[in-house]
Amino acid sequence: MKRIAIASICLVACSSSDGQSASEDLSGCHGTASSSKPSSGDYYLTSFGFTSSDNGIMSCGEYTKNGSWYYAASRQRFGCGSRIQIEANGKCVVAETDDYGPDVCVENAAGRPIIDASPLVSEHLFGVKSAGWSDRYAIHVTEVDGSTPLGPCDSNAPPPPQSDVTCYSHTLGQDEPEGTCVQSASDQVWYQCTANGWVSGVDGDNGPIGPCTAEYPL
């Protein structure tokens, strides 16, 4: 299985599950993604954002959070923050387009446009976490209203997963859940709890991974 996690995080040279570079089988890769939408709505599904090489901030500014929420690339097709419904095997998932990609060389190799998405999407639709372009997991995609809730949308869908990430705050003397924003007693800078620990960059009520779920000023 070969996977190309793309977008701002990893454009071309990601590793496949067999330890070989997936880019060895690709040509014409120049960091450019297609903006065309197939009239059929048919794509292949790949996954990204849950390994050390491709976990991080996406091009629209949202954080992959180790693949713990329902995001997707293809913002060049749908726009930043748009919602798309992804269907396969009688199941459906709604994801938010927050990253750029994949490279046209990947889609050319696969033979069809690709939606590169959170592993939660591939897990729900196909029962696998890592989905590569050579797996050719066929999906159908439609754009839905921006207010549509993220996550599984079929009637038998499980409840959305809850993050178990916490960060210990020396300022508060206790663990705080992911998303919490705290003004540090040591340097007066605001930090937000993320899967990578406390990260600065809080602006108003928003941190590097999204809105502050709780705020603790000095």
DAURMO-V347483 format. One record per pair of residues at least 24 apart in sequence whose ideal C-beta (glycine too) atoms are under 10 Angstrom apart, sorted by the first residue. I is the first residue (numbers start at 1). J is the second residue. D is the distance in Angstrom with one decimal. If there is no record, write none. Layout:
I|J|D ; I|J|D
This chain:
1|128|8.8 ; 1|130|6.8 ; 1|131|7.9 ; 1|132|4.4 ; 1|133|9.1 ; 1|134|6.3 ; 1|135|5.5 ; 2|26|8.8 ; 2|46|9.5 ; 2|106|9.4 ; 2|109|8.7 ; 2|110|9.7 ; 2|132|4.5 ; 2|133|6.2 ; 2|134|4.5 ; 2|135|8.2 ; 3|46|6.0 ; 3|47|7.1 ; 3|48|7.5 ; 3|51|9.6 ; 3|54|9.2 ; 3|106|9.5 ; 3|116|9.1 ; 3|130|6.0 ; 3|131|6.8 ; 3|132|3.4 ; 3|133|6.9 ; 3|134|8.3 ; 3|135|8.2 ; 4|29|8.9 ; 4|46|6.6 ; 4|48|8.2 ; 4|54|9.7 ; 4|101|8.3 ; 4|102|5.8 ; 4|103|7.1 ; 4|105|8.6 ; 4|106|4.6 ; 4|107|9.7 ; 4|109|8.6 ; 4|110|9.2 ; 4|114|8.4 ; 4|116|7.6 ; 4|132|7.1 ; 4|133|5.6 ; 4|134|9.5 ; 5|46|7.3 ; 5|47|7.4 ; 5|48|3.0 ; 5|49|6.9 ; 5|50|8.9 ; 5|51|7.8 ; 5|53|7.5 ; 5|54|4.0 ; 5|55|9.3 ; 5|64|9.5 ; 5|73|8.8 ; 5|99|9.6 ; 5|101|8.3 ; 5|102|8.2 ; 5|106|10.0 ; 5|116|6.5 ; 5|130|9.5 ; 5|132|9.3 ; 6|31|9.0 ; 6|33|7.3 ; 6|46|8.1 ; 6|48|6.8 ; 6|54|8.6 ; 6|73|6.1 ; 6|74|9.8 ; 6|99|7.7 ; 6|100|7.4 ; 6|101|3.0 ; 6|102|3.7 ; 6|103|5.8 ; 6|105|10.0 ; 6|106|6.8 ; 6|114|8.5 ; 6|116|5.4 ; 6|133|9.8 ; 7|33|8.3 ; 7|48|7.1 ; 7|49|8.7 ; 7|54|8.3 ; 7|56|9.5 ; 7|58|5.8 ; 7|59|5.9 ; 7|60|9.4 ; 7|64|9.3 ; 7|71|9.8 ; 7|72|9.6 ; 7|73|4.8 ; 7|74|9.2 ; 7|75|8.4 ; 7|76|9.8 ; 7|98|8.6 ; 7|99|3.5 ; 7|100|4.9 ; 7|101|4.1 ; 7|102|7.6 ; 7|103|9.6 ; 7|116|6.8 ; 8|54|9.9 ; 8|56|7.9 ; 8|57|7.2 ; 8|58|6.0 ; 8|59|4.1 ; 8|60|8.9 ; 8|61|9.9 ; 8|73|9.3 ; 8|98|9.9 ; 8|99|6.3 ; 8|100|6.1 ; 8|101|8.2 ; 9|48|6.7 ; 9|49|6.9 ; 9|51|9.9 ; 9|53|8.0 ; 9|54|4.5 ; 9|55|7.3 ; 9|56|5.1 ; 9|57|7.9 ; 9|58|6.8 ; 9|59|8.6 ; 9|64|7.2 ; 9|73|9.3 ; 9|99|7.2 ; 9|100|9.6 ; 9|101|8.7 ; 9|116|9.8 ; 10|48|6.8 ; 10|49|9.3 ; 10|51|9.2 ; 10|53|6.2 ; 10|54|4.4 ; 10|55|9.8 ; 10|56|9.0 ; 10|101|8.6 ; 10|102|9.5 ; 10|116|9.6 ; 11|100|8.7 ; 11|101|7.0 ; 11|102|8.3 ; 11|103|6.0 ; 11|105|9.8 ; 11|106|9.6 ; 12|101|9.6 ; 12|102|8.8 ; 12|103|5.7 ; 12|105|7.1 ; 12|106|7.8 ; 13|53|9.4 ; 14|46|9.9 ; 14|48|7.8 ; 14|51|8.5 ; 14|53|6.3 ; 14|54|6.4 ; 14|106|10.0 ; 14|132|9.1 ; 15|51|8.6 ; 15|53|7.2 ; 15|54|9.8 ; 16|130|9.3 ; 16|132|6.4 ; 16|133|9.6 ; 16|134|8.2 ; 17|130|6.0 ; 17|132|7.1 ; 17|135|9.9 ; 18|132|9.9 ; 22|106|8.3 ; 22|109|9.1 ; 22|132|6.9 ; 22|133|7.5 ; 22|134|8.1 ; 23|103|9.5 ; 23|105|8.5 ; 23|106|9.3 ; 25|105|9.9 ; 25|109|6.6 ; 25|133|9.3 ; 25|134|7.9 ; 26|103|8.0 ; 26|105|4.8 ; 26|106|6.6 ; 26|108|8.3 ; 26|109|5.4 ; 26|133|8.8 ; 27|105|6.4 ; 27|108|8.5 ; 27|109|8.2 ; 28|103|8.6 ; 28|104|7.3 ; 28|105|4.6 ; 28|106|10.0 ; 28|108|6.8 ; 28|109|9.1 ; 29|102|9.7 ; 29|103|5.1 ; 29|104|8.1 ; 29|105|3.8 ; 29|106|7.6 ; 29|108|9.4 ; 29|109|9.4 ; 30|103|7.3 ; 30|104|8.0 ; 30|105|7.5 ; 31|100|9.1 ; 31|101|8.9 ; 31|103|6.3 ; 31|104|9.6 ; 31|105|9.4 ; 32|76|9.3 ; 32|100|9.6 ; 32|101|9.5 ; 32|103|6.5 ; 32|104|5.8 ; 32|105|8.7 ; 33|73|7.7 ; 33|74|7.7 ; 33|75|9.0 ; 33|76|5.1 ; 33|77|8.3 ; 33|99|9.6 ; 33|100|5.7 ; 33|101|4.9 ; 33|102|6.2 ; 33|103|6.1 ; 33|104|6.4 ; 33|105|9.9 ; 33|106|9.0 ; 33|107|8.4 ; 33|113|9.9 ; 33|114|9.4 ; 33|116|9.5 ; 34|74|9.1 ; 34|76|7.4 ; 34|77|7.6 ; 34|101|9.7 ; 34|102|8.8 ; 34|103|8.9 ; 34|104|5.1 ; 34|107|6.3 ; 34|108|9.3 ; 34|113|6.7 ; 34|114|9.3 ; 35|74|8.9 ; 35|75|9.7 ; 35|76|4.6 ; 35|77|5.5 ; 35|78|9.4 ; 36|76|9.6 ; 36|77|7.5 ; 36|104|9.8 ; 36|107|9.9 ; 36|113|7.6 ; 37|74|8.9 ; 37|77|5.4 ; 37|78|8.1 ; 37|113|7.7 ; 37|141|8.6 ; 37|143|8.7 ; 38|77|9.7 ; 38|112|7.8 ; 38|113|5.4 ; 38|141|8.7 ; 40|112|9.6 ; 40|113|9.6 ; 40|140|8.0 ; 40|141|9.7 ; 41|84|9.7 ; 41|85|9.7 ; 41|86|10.0 ; 41|87|8.9 ; 41|113|9.6 ; 41|139|8.9 ; 41|140|5.1 ; 41|141|5.2 ; 41|142|5.8 ; 41|143|9.2 ; 42|112|6.6 ; 42|113|7.8 ; 42|138|6.8 ; 42|139|7.5 ; 42|140|6.0 ; 42|141|7.8 ; 43|74|8.5 ; 43|77|9.8 ; 43|84|9.7 ; 43|86|8.2 ; 43|88|9.9 ; 43|107|8.9 ; 43|110|9.3 ; 43|112|6.3 ; 43|113|4.8 ; 43|114|5.9 ; 43|115|4.8 ; 43|116|9.8 ; 43|117|10.0 ; 43|137|9.3 ; 43|138|7.8 ; 43|139|5.4 ; 43|140|7.7 ; 43|141|5.4 ; 44|102|9.9 ; 44|106|9.4 ; 44|107|8.2 ; 44|110|5.2 ; 44|111|8.2 ; 44|112|5.1 ; 44|113|7.4 ; 44|114|5.0 ; 44|115|7.5 ; 44|116|9.6 ; 44|131|8.5 ; 44|132|9.5 ; 44|133|6.6 ; 44|134|9.5 ; 44|135|7.8 ; 44|136|5.2 ; 44|137|5.9 ; 44|138|6.3 ; 44|139|6.9 ; 45|72|9.2 ; 45|86|7.0 ; 45|88|7.3 ; 45|93|9.8 ; 45|114|7.3 ; 45|115|5.6 ; 45|116|8.0 ; 45|117|6.4 ; 45|121|6.8 ; 45|122|5.8 ; 45|125|6.9 ; 45|126|7.4 ; 45|128|9.7 ; 45|131|5.4 ; 45|132|9.8 ; 45|133|9.5 ; 45|135|8.3 ; 45|136|9.0 ; 45|137|4.4 ; 45|138|7.8 ; 45|139|4.8 ; 45|141|9.1 ; 46|72|10.0 ; 46|73|8.8 ; 46|101|9.4 ; 46|102|6.9 ; 46|106|7.8 ; 46|110|8.4 ; 46|114|5.6 ; 46|115|7.5 ; 46|116|4.7 ; 46|117|7.4 ; 46|121|9.8 ; 46|122|7.9 ; 46|130|8.9 ; 46|131|5.0 ; 46|132|6.0 ; 46|133|5.5 ; 46|134|9.5 ; 46|135|7.8 ; 46|136|9.7 ; 46|137|7.8 ; 47|72|9.7 ; 47|115|9.7 ; 47|116|7.1 ; 47|117|6.0 ; 47|118|6.7 ; 47|119|4.5 ; 47|120|8.7 ; 47|121|6.9 ; 47|122|4.6 ; 47|123|8.4 ; 47|126|9.6 ; 47|128|8.1 ; 47|129|6.8 ; 47|130|6.0 ; 47|131|4.4 ; 47|132|8.2 ; 47|135|9.8 ; 47|137|9.2 ; 48|72|9.4 ; 48|73|7.5 ; 48|99|8.2 ; 48|101|8.4 ; 48|102|8.8 ; 48|116|5.3 ; 48|117|7.6 ; 48|118|7.9 ; 48|119|8.0 ; 48|130|9.3 ; 48|131|9.1 ; 49|73|9.4 ; 49|99|8.4 ; 49|116|8.8 ; 49|117|8.5 ; 49|118|6.0 ; 49|119|7.2 ; 49|120|9.7 ; 50|118|7.8 ; 50|119|4.9 ; 50|120|9.1 ; 50|129|7.0 ; 50|130|8.2 ; 51|119|9.6 ; 51|130|8.7 ; 54|116|9.7 ; 55|195|7.7 ; 55|196|8.2 ; 56|196|8.8 ; 57|98|9.6 ; 57|99|9.4 ; 57|199|10.0 ; 57|201|9.8 ; 57|208|7.1 ; 57|209|8.5 ; 58|96|9.9 ; 58|97|9.5 ; 58|98|4.6 ; 58|99|3.8 ; 58|100|8.0 ; 58|101|9.5 ; 59|98|7.5 ; 59|99|5.3 ; 59|100|4.6 ; 59|101|8.5 ; 60|96|8.8 ; 60|97|7.8 ; 60|98|4.1 ; 60|99|6.5 ; 60|100|8.3 ; 61|98|7.6 ; 61|99|10.0 ; 61|206|9.6 ; 61|208|8.5 ; 61|209|9.7 ; 61|210|9.3 ; 62|96|7.6 ; 62|97|10.0 ; 62|98|4.3 ; 62|99|8.0 ; 62|208|9.4 ; 62|209|7.4 ; 62|210|6.8 ; 63|98|9.2 ; 63|192|9.7 ; 63|194|6.7 ; 63|195|8.1 ; 63|196|8.8 ; 63|199|8.8 ; 63|207|9.1 ; 63|208|6.3 ; 63|209|3.9 ; 63|210|7.3 ; 64|98|8.7 ; 64|99|8.3 ; 64|118|7.4 ; 64|119|9.7 ; 64|195|8.9 ; 64|209|9.1 ; 65|118|9.1 ; 65|163|7.4 ; 65|165|8.0 ; 65|178|7.5 ; 65|179|9.5 ; 65|194|7.2 ; 65|195|5.4 ; 65|196|9.2 ; 65|209|6.0 ; 65|210|8.7 ; 66|118|9.8 ; 66|119|9.2 ; 66|163|9.1 ; 66|165|8.2 ; 66|194|9.4 ; 66|195|4.8 ; 66|196|8.7 ; 67|117|9.4 ; 67|118|5.2 ; 67|119|4.4 ; 67|120|6.5 ; 67|121|9.4 ; 67|122|9.8 ; 67|123|9.2 ; 67|129|7.8 ; 67|195|9.6 ; 68|118|8.0 ; 68|119|9.1 ; 68|120|7.4 ; 68|160|9.9 ; 68|161|6.7 ; 68|162|9.2 ; 68|163|5.6 ; 68|164|9.2 ; 68|165|7.8 ; 68|178|8.5 ; 68|195|7.2 ; 69|95|8.9 ; 69|96|8.3 ; 69|98|9.9 ; 69|118|6.5 ; 69|120|7.1 ; 69|150|6.8 ; 69|151|8.4 ; 69|160|8.3 ; 69|161|8.5 ; 69|163|8.4 ; 69|209|9.5 ; 69|210|9.2 ; 70|94|6.6 ; 70|95|4.5 ; 70|96|6.6 ; 70|117|7.7 ; 70|118|5.5 ; 70|120|5.7 ; 70|121|6.4 ; 70|124|9.0 ; 70|149|9.3 ; 70|150|4.2 ; 70|151|5.3 ; 70|152|8.6 ; 70|160|8.0 ; 70|161|9.9 ; 71|95|5.9 ; 71|96|5.4 ; 71|97|7.7 ; 71|98|5.0 ; 71|99|7.0 ; 71|116|9.7 ; 71|117|6.8 ; 71|118|5.0 ; 71|120|8.9 ; 71|121|8.7 ; 71|150|8.3 ; 72|96|6.8 ; 72|97|5.2 ; 72|98|7.3 ; 72|99|7.3 ; 72|101|9.7 ; 72|115|5.6 ; 72|116|6.7 ; 72|117|4.0 ; 72|118|6.9 ; 72|121|7.1 ; 72|141|9.0 ; 73|97|6.9 ; 73|98|7.8 ; 73|99|4.1 ; 73|100|6.3 ; 73|101|4.3 ; 73|102|6.4 ; 73|114|8.4 ; 73|115|7.1 ; 73|116|4.1 ; 73|117|7.1 ; 73|118|10.0 ; 74|98|9.6 ; 74|99|7.9 ; 74|100|8.2 ; 74|101|7.3 ; 74|102|8.3 ; 74|113|8.3 ; 74|114|8.2 ; 74|115|5.7 ; 74|116|7.3 ; 74|117|8.7 ; 74|141|8.5 ; 75|99|6.0 ; 75|100|5.8 ; 75|101|8.7 ; 76|100|5.6 ; 76|101|7.9 ; 77|113|8.2 ; 77|115|8.9 ; 77|141|9.3 ; 77|143|9.0 ; 78|115|9.8 ; 78|141|9.1 ; 78|143|5.9 ; 79|143|9.2 ; 79|146|9.7 ; 81|146|7.0 ; 82|143|6.3 ; 82|144|8.7 ; 82|145|9.7 ; 82|146|6.6 ; 83|142|9.9 ; 83|143|7.1 ; 83|144|5.0 ; 83|145|6.8 ; 83|146|5.5 ; 83|147|8.0 ; 83|148|4.8 ; 83|149|8.8 ; 83|150|7.3 ; 84|115|7.4 ; 84|117|8.9 ; 84|139|10.0 ; 84|141|5.4 ; 84|142|6.9 ; 84|143|5.5 ; 84|144|6.7 ; 84|148|9.3 ; 85|139|9.9 ; 85|140|8.5 ; 85|141|7.0 ; 85|142|5.1 ; 85|143|7.7 ; 85|144|4.9 ; 85|145|10.0 ; 85|148|7.4 ; 85|153|6.5 ; 86|115|6.4 ; 86|117|7.0 ; 86|121|6.0 ; 86|122|9.5 ; 86|124|9.1 ; 86|125|6.9 ; 86|139|5.2 ; 86|140|7.5 ; 86|141|5.5 ; 86|142|8.6 ; 86|153|9.3 ; 87|125|7.8 ; 87|139|6.4 ; 87|140|4.6 ; 87|141|7.6 ; 87|142|7.9 ; 87|153|8.8 ; 87|154|8.5 ; 88|121|9.5 ; 88|122|9.4 ; 88|124|9.2 ; 88|125|4.4 ; 88|126|6.8 ; 88|137|7.0 ; 88|138|6.5 ; 88|139|4.6 ; 88|140|7.0 ; 88|141|9.9 ; 89|124|9.5 ; 89|125|6.0 ; 89|126|7.0 ; 89|127|9.0 ; 89|137|9.5 ; 89|138|9.5 ; 89|139|9.3 ; 89|154|9.6 ; 90|125|9.5 ; 90|154|7.0 ; 90|156|9.0 ; 91|124|6.1 ; 91|125|5.4 ; 91|126|9.0 ; 91|152|7.1 ; 91|153|8.5 ; 91|154|4.7 ; 91|155|9.7 ; 91|156|8.0 ; 91|157|7.4 ; 92|124|8.7 ; 92|125|8.1 ; 92|139|9.5 ; 92|140|8.9 ; 92|142|9.4 ; 92|144|9.9 ; 92|151|10.0 ; 92|152|7.1 ; 92|153|4.5 ; 92|154|5.1 ; 92|155|9.8 ; 92|157|8.2 ; 93|117|8.2 ; 93|118|8.8 ; 93|120|7.5 ; 93|121|4.9 ; 93|122|9.2 ; 93|123|9.4 ; 93|124|5.3 ; 93|125|6.3 ; 93|139|9.2 ; 93|150|8.4 ; 93|151|6.7 ; 93|152|5.4 ; 93|153|6.6 ; 93|154|8.3 ; 93|157|8.2 ; 94|121|9.4 ; 94|144|6.3 ; 94|145|9.8 ; 94|148|5.2 ; 94|149|6.5 ; 94|150|5.4 ; 94|151|6.3 ; 94|152|8.0 ; 94|153|5.4 ; 95|120|8.4 ; 95|121|5.7 ; 95|141|9.3 ; 95|150|6.6 ; 95|151|8.5 ; 96|146|8.8 ; 96|148|9.6 ; 96|150|6.0 ; 97|143|8.9 ; 102|133|7.7 ; 105|133|9.8 ; 106|132|9.6 ; 106|133|5.2 ; 106|134|9.9 ; 107|133|7.9 ; 108|133|9.9 ; 109|133|6.2 ; 109|134|7.8 ; 110|134|7.3 ; 110|135|9.1 ; 110|136|6.2 ; 111|136|7.7 ; 112|136|7.5 ; 112|138|7.9 ; 112|139|9.8 ; 113|141|8.8 ; 114|139|9.4 ; 115|139|6.5 ; 115|141|5.9 ; 117|141|10.0 ; 118|150|9.5 ; 120|150|9.4 ; 120|151|7.8 ; 120|152|8.7 ; 120|160|8.5 ; 120|161|7.2 ; 121|151|9.5 ; 121|152|9.3 ; 123|161|9.8 ; 124|151|8.4 ; 124|152|5.4 ; 124|153|9.8 ; 124|154|8.6 ; 124|157|7.2 ; 124|158|8.0 ; 125|152|9.1 ; 125|154|9.6 ; 163|193|9.9 ; 163|195|8.0 ; 163|213|10.0 ; 165|193|7.1 ; 165|194|7.4 ; 165|195|5.1 ; 165|196|9.3 ; 165|197|9.4 ; 166|193|7.1 ; 167|191|8.4 ; 167|192|8.8 ; 167|193|3.8 ; 167|194|7.6 ; 167|195|9.3 ; 167|196|9.5 ; 167|197|5.9 ; 167|198|5.4 ; 167|199|9.4 ; 168|193|9.3 ; 168|197|9.3 ; 168|198|9.0 ; 169|193|7.9 ; 169|198|7.7 ; 169|216|7.7 ; 170|198|9.7 ; 171|198|9.8 ; 171|216|7.3 ; 171|218|7.7 ; 172|216|6.1 ; 176|213|9.1 ; 176|214|7.2 ; 176|216|7.9 ; 177|213|6.9 ; 177|214|7.9 ; 178|209|7.6 ; 178|210|9.7 ; 178|213|7.7 ; 179|207|7.4 ; 179|209|6.9 ; 179|210|6.8 ; 179|211|7.4 ; 179|212|6.6 ; 179|213|3.6 ; 179|214|7.4 ; 180|207|8.9 ; 180|212|6.9 ; 180|213|5.8 ; 180|214|4.7 ; 180|215|7.8 ; 180|216|7.3 ; 181|205|7.9 ; 181|206|8.7 ; 181|207|5.4 ; 181|211|9.0 ; 181|212|3.6 ; 181|213|8.0 ; 181|214|7.0 ; 181|215|4.9 ; 181|216|7.2 ; 181|217|9.0 ; 182|212|9.2 ; 182|214|8.6 ; 182|215|7.8 ; 182|216|4.6 ; 182|217|8.5 ; 182|218|9.1 ; 183|215|8.3 ; 183|216|6.6 ; 183|217|4.9 ; 183|218|4.9 ; 184|216|9.9 ; 184|218|8.2 ; 185|218|6.3 ; 188|217|9.7 ; 188|218|6.7 ; 190|215|8.4 ; 190|216|9.4 ; 190|217|8.2 ; 190|218|9.8
